[in-house]
Amino acid sequence: MKNVLVVVDMQNDFIDRALGTKEAVQIVPEVINAIQDESYDTVIATMDTHSEDYLKTREGKYLPVKHCIKDTKGWQLNEEVKQALEKRHARIIEKPTFGSLTLQKLLAQEKPERIVFTGLCTDICVIANACLVKAALYESDICVKEKATAGVTEQKKEAALEIMRSQQIEIL
């Protein structure tokens, strides 16, 4: 059984910088444990990636906080997460918005039986990617590791988890 781990946007701006939260900081060890779990045949990480004109984009108009500007400290992966990903020879995918069509296409080509999501933010990018992948791989087990995700708020995280359960995404 091919088992894939997807690590969503574990970048400095989402952990302890522009949009960081204490909950995001707290999940770093859980995400690293997941990355180190050798039961995953493949590890893929996404990186939210914006340009300097972010505030002029559609997303920037709704979330007017500059973040994950390519090649800045905030855009970079958390150092511990980055080291764990490097040890697993993870594939890194940059994405300009919440969901990644590149991730969806890559996983659709590989056709894993099980895909487990971790990372940030549960109620934005994790749910967007889990639902995109569910649409492409509806016969695969799509899961979210609850303790290895954090939302914008705890309430939004819980709401996102409930919606994913409705989409037949298993919450681990």
Backbone as numpy.savetxt, mean C-alpha at the origin, in Angstrom:
# Nx Ny Nz CAx CAy CAz Cx Cy Cz
1.14 -23.08 -4.42 0.29 -21.89 -4.42 1.18 -20.65 -4.42
0.99 -19.80 -5.40 1.76 -18.55 -5.46 1.13 -17.53 -4.53
1.94 -17.00 -3.64 1.52 -16.11 -2.57 2.29 -14.79 -2.71
1.59 -13.67 -2.87 2.22 -12.37 -3.09 1.87 -11.41 -1.95
2.86 -10.66 -1.52 2.65 -9.59 -0.54 2.78 -8.27 -1.27
1.81 -7.37 -1.04 1.87 -6.02 -1.59 1.99 -5.05 -0.42
3.04 -4.24 -0.46 3.30 -3.24 0.58 2.97 -1.88 -0.04
1.93 -1.25 0.48 1.43 -0.01 -0.12 1.99 1.22 0.59
2.74 2.02 -0.15 3.10 3.40 0.22 3.69 3.58 1.62
4.64 2.75 1.98 5.28 2.90 3.30 6.40 3.95 3.20
5.98 5.15 2.88 6.89 6.26 2.63 6.90 7.23 3.82
8.01 7.94 3.93 8.19 8.84 5.07 7.04 9.84 5.23
6.56 10.44 4.15 5.49 11.43 4.27 4.22 10.84 4.89
3.98 9.55 4.71 2.79 8.93 5.28 3.04 8.36 6.67
4.30 8.25 7.06 4.61 7.65 8.36 4.86 8.72 9.41
5.83 9.59 9.16 6.20 10.54 10.21 6.52 11.94 9.69
6.04 12.24 8.50 6.28 13.58 7.94 4.95 14.24 7.59
4.79 14.76 6.39 3.66 15.63 6.00 2.29 15.09 6.39
2.03 13.81 6.16 0.72 13.22 6.45 0.83 12.07 7.45
1.90 12.03 8.21 2.15 10.93 9.13 1.22 10.94 10.34
1.08 9.76 10.94 0.28 9.58 12.15 1.00 8.62 13.09
0.62 8.66 14.36 1.22 7.71 15.31 0.86 6.28 14.95
-0.34 6.07 14.38 -0.76 4.73 13.96 0.12 4.22 12.82
0.50 5.11 11.91 1.37 4.72 10.81 2.75 4.31 11.34
3.26 5.07 12.29 4.55 4.74 12.90 4.47 3.37 13.56
3.35 3.09 14.23 3.19 1.84 14.98 3.14 0.60 14.10
2.72 0.72 12.85 2.61 -0.48 12.01 3.92 -0.86 11.33
4.93 0.00 11.38 6.19 -0.30 10.68 6.73 -1.68 11.05
6.82 -2.07 12.33 7.32 -3.42 12.64 6.45 -4.54 12.06
5.14 -4.36 12.04 4.24 -5.37 11.47 4.46 -5.53 9.97
4.66 -4.41 9.29 4.93 -4.46 7.85 6.26 -5.15 7.59
7.27 -4.83 8.37 8.58 -5.47 8.21 8.47 -6.98 8.46
7.73 -7.37 9.49 7.52 -8.81 9.74 6.88 -9.49 8.54
5.90 -8.84 7.93 5.24 -9.41 6.75 6.24 -9.54 5.61
7.04 -8.52 5.38 8.03 -8.56 4.29 9.02 -9.71 4.51
9.40 -9.93 5.75 10.38 -10.98 6.08 9.79 -12.39 6.04
8.48 -12.49 5.98 7.80 -13.79 5.96 8.07 -14.49 4.63
8.83 -15.56 4.68 9.24 -16.25 3.46 8.14 -17.08 2.81
6.96 -17.09 3.40 5.85 -17.78 2.73 5.36 -16.99 1.52
5.76 -15.72 1.43 5.43 -14.92 0.25 6.48 -15.18 -0.82
6.01 -15.65 -1.98 6.92 -15.94 -3.09 7.45 -14.65 -3.71
6.61 -13.63 -3.71 6.94 -12.36 -4.34 6.50 -11.23 -3.41
7.32 -10.17 -3.37 6.96 -8.98 -2.61 7.00 -7.80 -3.59
5.93 -7.03 -3.59 5.82 -5.85 -4.44 5.49 -4.67 -3.53
6.12 -3.54 -3.78 5.83 -2.33 -3.01 5.41 -1.22 -3.96
4.45 -0.42 -3.52 4.06 0.76 -4.29 4.60 2.00 -3.62
4.79 3.02 -4.44 5.23 4.32 -3.92 4.36 5.41 -4.54
3.65 6.14 -3.70 2.91 7.30 -4.14 3.94 8.28 -4.70
3.72 8.78 -5.91 4.75 9.60 -6.55 4.12 10.79 -7.24
4.48 11.97 -6.77 3.94 13.21 -7.33 5.07 14.12 -7.79
4.71 15.13 -8.57 5.67 16.13 -9.03 5.44 17.43 -8.26
6.32 18.38 -8.49 6.25 19.67 -7.78 4.92 20.39 -7.98
4.23 20.13 -9.09 2.96 20.81 -9.35 1.76 20.08 -8.72
2.03 19.23 -7.74 0.98 18.43 -7.09 -0.25 19.25 -6.71
-0.06 20.42 -6.13 -1.20 21.22 -5.66 -2.11 21.68 -6.80
-1.63 21.62 -8.03 -2.44 22.00 -9.19 -3.18 20.80 -9.79
-2.90 19.61 -9.29 -3.56 18.40 -9.81 -4.94 18.25 -9.17
-5.74 17.38 -9.75 -7.07 17.11 -9.20 -6.97 16.62 -7.75
-6.07 15.66 -7.52 -5.90 15.15 -6.16 -5.44 16.26 -5.22
-4.52 17.10 -5.69 -3.99 18.18 -4.87 -5.04 19.21 -4.49
-6.05 19.36 -5.32 -7.14 20.30 -5.00 -8.00 19.77 -3.85
-8.12 18.44 -3.76 -8.92 17.83 -2.69 -8.10 17.53 -1.44
-6.80 17.30 -1.63 -5.88 17.06 -0.51 -4.71 18.03 -0.67
-4.92 19.28 -0.24 -3.92 20.32 -0.50 -2.71 20.28 0.46
-2.07 19.13 0.54 -0.86 18.97 1.33 0.18 18.34 0.42
1.24 19.08 0.13 2.31 18.54 -0.72 2.90 17.32 -0.02
2.95 16.22 -0.74 3.53 15.01 -0.18 4.05 14.11 -1.30
4.97 13.26 -0.93 5.54 12.26 -1.84 5.98 12.86 -3.17
6.63 14.02 -3.08 7.19 14.66 -4.27 8.46 13.88 -4.62
8.49 13.35 -5.84 9.58 12.46 -6.27 10.95 13.02 -5.89
11.76 12.10 -5.36 13.16 12.35 -4.99 13.34 13.21 -3.74
12.25 13.48 -2.99 12.39 14.17 -1.71 12.50 13.14 -0.58
12.88 13.58 0.59 12.95 12.70 1.77 11.57 12.11 2.08
10.52 12.91 1.95 9.18 12.42 2.23 8.72 11.34 1.26
9.19 11.39 0.03 8.83 10.40 -1.00 9.50 9.06 -0.75
10.65 9.09 -0.12 11.42 7.86 0.07 10.71 6.89 1.01
10.99 5.63 0.80 10.47 4.60 1.69 11.11 4.75 3.07
10.35 4.40 4.10 10.90 4.31 5.44 12.17 3.45 5.36
13.23 3.86 5.99 14.53 3.19 5.85 14.49 1.72 6.24
13.85 1.38 7.35 13.77 -0.02 7.78 12.95 -0.86 6.80
11.86 -0.29 6.33 11.03 -0.98 5.34 11.83 -1.18 4.05
12.54 -0.14 3.64 13.35 -0.21 2.42 14.38 -1.34 2.52
15.06 -1.44 3.65 16.07 -2.49 3.83 15.43 -3.88 3.75
14.27 -4.04 4.38 13.58 -5.33 4.32 13.16 -5.66 2.90
12.66 -4.66 2.17 12.26 -4.87 0.78 13.46 -5.25 -0.09
14.58 -4.59 0.14 15.79 -4.90 -0.64 16.23 -6.34 -0.41
16.17 -6.81 0.84 16.56 -8.19 1.15 15.67 -9.20 0.43
14.41 -8.82 0.21 13.46 -9.73 -0.48 13.44 -9.49 -2.00
14.30 -8.60 -2.48 14.35 -8.27 -3.91 12.97 -7.87 -4.43
12.31 -7.04 -3.65 10.95 -6.60 -3.98 10.94 -5.75 -5.24
9.86 -5.86 -5.96 9.65 -4.99 -7.11 8.97 -3.72 -6.60
9.44 -2.56 -7.05 8.88 -1.27 -6.62 8.12 -0.66 -7.79
6.89 -0.23 -7.51 6.05 0.39 -8.53 5.70 1.80 -8.07
6.03 2.79 -8.87 5.61 4.16 -8.59 4.21 4.34 -9.15
3.37 5.08 -8.41 2.00 5.31 -8.86 1.62 6.78 -8.64
0.93 7.39 -9.62 0.60 8.80 -9.52 -0.68 9.10 -8.75
-1.40 8.07 -8.37 -2.68 8.26 -7.68 -2.93 7.08 -6.75
-4.12 7.01 -6.21 -4.44 6.02 -5.17 -4.21 4.58 -5.61
-4.87 4.18 -6.69 -4.75 2.83 -7.20 -3.74 2.74 -8.32
-3.13 1.58 -8.47 -2.12 1.39 -9.50 -2.58 0.39 -10.55
-2.80 0.88 -11.76 -3.14 -0.02 -12.87 -1.94 -0.89 -13.23
-0.73 -0.38 -13.01 0.48 -1.19 -13.24 0.49 -2.39 -12.32
0.18 -2.18 -11.05 0.10 -3.29 -10.09 -0.97 -4.28 -10.52
-2.12 -3.78 -10.88 -3.22 -4.65 -11.31 -2.80 -5.51 -12.51
-2.18 -4.90 -13.50 -1.75 -5.64 -14.70 -0.66 -6.65 -14.38
0.30 -6.26 -13.56 1.38 -7.18 -13.17 0.82 -8.42 -12.47
-0.08 -8.20 -11.52 -0.65 -9.33 -10.80 -1.56 -10.17 -11.70
-2.27 -9.53 -12.61 -3.11 -10.27 -13.55 -2.26 -11.19 -14.44
-1.07 -10.75 -14.80 -0.16 -11.59 -15.60 0.39 -12.75 -14.79
0.73 -12.49 -13.53 1.32 -13.52 -12.68 0.29 -14.52 -12.16
-0.95 -14.09 -12.03 -2.06 -14.93 -11.55 -1.76 -15.69 -10.25
-1.35 -14.95 -9.20 -1.14 -15.65 -7.92 -2.47 -16.11 -7.33
-2.40 -17.14 -6.52 -3.61 -17.64 -5.87 -4.01 -16.77 -4.68
-3.00 -16.11 -4.07 -3.27 -15.32 -2.87 -2.43 -14.04 -2.90
-3.09 -12.92 -2.61 -2.43 -11.62 -2.56 -2.80 -10.96 -1.24
-1.80 -10.58 -0.47 -2.02 -9.97 0.84 -1.50 -8.53 0.79
-2.35 -7.60 1.21 -2.01 -6.18 1.24 -1.66 -5.73 2.64
-0.65 -4.85 2.73 -0.28 -4.16 3.95 -0.03 -2.70 3.57
0.11 -1.82 4.56 0.57 -0.47 4.27 -0.40 0.64 4.56
-0.23 1.73 3.82 -0.92 2.99 4.10 -1.59 3.55 2.84
-2.59 4.24 3.03 -3.54 4.32 4.13 -4.68 3.34 3.83
-5.14 2.66 4.83 -6.17 1.64 4.66 -7.37 2.17 3.88
-7.80 3.38 4.21 -9.02 3.95 3.65 -8.80 4.72 2.34
-7.58 4.74 1.84 -7.33 5.43 0.57 -6.63 4.46 -0.39
-5.34 4.32 -0.26 -4.58 3.55 -1.26 -4.68 2.04 -1.07
-4.77 1.56 0.15 -4.90 0.11 0.35 -6.21 -0.37 -0.25
-7.31 0.27 0.11 -8.61 -0.16 -0.41 -8.68 0.00 -1.94
-8.13 1.08 -2.46 -8.16 1.29 -3.92 -7.45 0.16 -4.64
-6.28 -0.21 -4.16 -5.51 -1.26 -4.82 -6.10 -2.64 -4.59
-6.59 -2.90 -3.40 -7.21 -4.20 -3.13 -8.43 -4.41 -4.02
-9.23 -3.37 -4.20 -10.43 -3.48 -5.05 -10.06 -3.60 -6.53
-9.05 -2.88 -6.98 -8.59 -3.02 -8.38 -8.12 -4.44 -8.65
-7.34 -4.97 -7.73 -6.81 -6.32 -7.90 -7.93 -7.36 -7.81
-8.88 -7.13 -6.92 -10.04 -8.03 -6.80 -10.82 -8.09 -8.11
-10.95 -6.94 -8.78 -11.68 -6.91 -10.05 -10.95 -7.72 -11.13
-9.62 -7.67 -11.13 -8.84 -8.37 -12.15 -8.65 -9.84 -11.82
-8.56 -10.16 -10.54 -8.26 -11.53 -10.11 -9.34 -12.03 -9.17
-10.57 -12.04 -9.65 -11.71 -12.34 -8.79 -11.73 -13.77 -8.25
-10.94 -14.66 -8.82 -10.86 -16.02 -8.28 -9.68 -16.21 -7.33
-8.85 -15.19 -7.17 -7.73 -15.27 -6.23 -8.21 -14.83 -4.85
-7.50 -15.29 -3.83 -7.77 -14.83 -2.47 -7.09 -13.47 -2.32
-7.88 -12.44 -2.06 -7.35 -11.11 -1.82 -7.56 -10.82 -0.33
-6.48 -10.46 0.34 -6.52 -10.29 1.79 -5.84 -8.98 2.20
-6.22 -8.50 3.38 -5.57 -7.33 3.98 -5.17 -7.71 5.40
-3.91 -7.49 5.71 -3.38 -7.78 7.04 -3.68 -6.58 7.93
-4.73 -6.68 8.72 -5.26 -5.55 9.49 -4.21 -4.85 10.35
-3.40 -5.61 11.09 -2.43 -5.01 12.01 -1.24 -4.38 11.28
-1.18 -4.61 9.96 -0.09 -4.02 9.17 -0.62 -2.94 8.24
-1.74 -2.32 8.64 -2.28 -1.17 7.91 -2.68 -0.10 8.92
-2.73 1.12 8.45 -3.22 2.23 9.28 -3.99 3.17 8.35
-5.05 3.75 8.90 -5.86 4.68 8.12 -5.59 6.11 8.51
-6.26 7.01 7.81 -6.15 8.43 8.14 -6.62 8.64 9.58
-7.70 7.96 9.95 -8.17 7.88 11.34 -8.55 6.44 11.61
-8.68 6.09 12.86 -9.10 4.72 13.21 -10.50 4.43 12.67
-11.39 5.43 12.72 -12.76 5.24 12.22 -12.76 4.98 10.71
-11.95 5.73 9.97 -11.89 5.53 8.52 -11.27 4.17 8.18
-10.29 3.76 8.97 -9.71 2.43 8.76 -10.78 1.36 8.94
-11.54 1.44 10.03 -12.59 0.45 10.29 -13.64 0.45 9.18
-14.03 1.63 8.71 -15.00 1.73 7.62 -14.45 1.07 6.36
-13.19 1.31 6.04 -12.56 0.71 4.85 -12.50 -0.80 4.97
-12.14 -1.29 6.15 -12.10 -2.75 6.36 -13.47 -3.37 6.16
-14.50 -2.70 6.65 -15.87 -3.21 6.49 -16.28 -3.23 5.02
-15.94 -2.20 4.28 -16.24 -2.18 2.84 -15.49 -3.29 2.14
-14.23 -3.51 2.49 -13.46 -4.59 1.85 -14.06 -5.94 2.17
-14.53 -6.14 3.39 -15.23 -7.40 3.71 -16.43 -7.60 2.77
-17.15 -6.51 2.51 -18.30 -6.57 1.60 -17.88 -6.94 0.20
-16.65 -6.61 -0.17 -16.11 -6.93 -1.50 -15.48 -8.33 -1.52
-15.68 -9.10 -0.47 -15.13 -10.45 -0.32 -13.60 -10.46 -0.28
-13.06 -9.39 0.32 -11.64 -9.31 0.60 -11.49 -9.74 2.05
-10.64 -10.73 2.27 -10.49 -11.28 3.62 -9.61 -10.36 4.47
-10.06 -10.09 5.68 -9.29 -9.28 6.62 -8.60 -10.24 7.59
-7.28 -10.23 7.56 -6.48 -11.16 8.39 -6.15 -10.51 9.73
